[in-house]
Amino acid sequence: MTEPGDPVPAAPGTNDGVDLTDPTEGASVAPQSIGAPLVVLDQVNKFFGPLHVLQDINLTVNSGEVVVVIGPSGSGKSTLCRAINRLETIKDGAISIDGKPLPSEGRDLARLRADVGMVFQAFNLFAHKTILENVTLGPIKVRRMPKAKAVARAQELLDRVGVGNQADKYPAQLSGGQQQRVAIARALAMEPKVILFDEPTSALDPEMVNEVLEVMVDLARQGMTMIVVTHEMGFARKAANRVIFMADGTIVEEADPETFFTSPQSDRAKDFLGKILTH
């Protein structure tokens, strides 16, 4: 365990998604063009029964920013992510997207969800639809996009994430890494203002993790606003503008990646990093 004030080392060879021993691979690609506030959480609280899982959360994510949320299991990371598009309802506080309060239900909520993409750890593709149909469904049904335009856009996105030649297959015929890349293409097809990633690589075999992270790094490089809950420290170091460290339902610390990983301020963060970066 590190002592207070000691930098936390990144162990060479640590399998955390990006090879940090390669200076080119480890170089930051975090977008530099940051715009106005896009996602704002103000004094947000959430309970599961007596368990206070989100405690007075205040967080602002700006347009074009990549924010990575890390922390131990049970810290509230995924609940935070899911609350932003109301997959989890909050007890009190306020959440706004692009200046508009988060709707509680109905068509307004559906419209907001069209602007907030979501990529889950379990892919959540429709098993009975082809890959192309999975990606075109939202734009056609929700955005009312003409089918021909939706198909052309979907094929372009599938090519972009490296699975364009799988368009006519069904999800079960693809590897986990390929399915997750399809899920990212599906989120992009809705032309969202922000994409939420909830542990997008945790269900993948280790050899498939990098192929998904590479797509996410490319999105970061292109300026997509992203909130990413992940255990992949290499991705956080490479792609994030900010790292948010959560523990016990609170935001304990936030900083740019270099500062956070080399000079964490809280004992809780030092303990966490000391365990995950040296094993």
Salt bridges, closest charged atoms under 4 A:
GLU25 OE2 - LYS238 NZ 3.82
GLU65 OE2 - ARG242 NE 2.84
GLU88 OE1 - LYS46 NZ 3.55
GLU88 OE2 - ARG82 NE 3.64
ASP98 OD2 - LYS193 NZ 2.75
ASP108 OD1 - ARG111 NH2 2.43
ASP115 OD1 - ARG143 NH2 3.04
ASP115 OD2 - LYS193 NZ 3.89
GLU156 OE2 - ARG153 NH1 3.02
GLU199 OE2 - HIS231 NE2 3.24
GLU211 OE2 - ARG181 NH2 2.82
ASP218 OD1 - ARG221 NH1 3.74
GLU254 OE1 - ARG242 NH1 2.62
ASP271 OD2 - LYS275 NZ 3.29
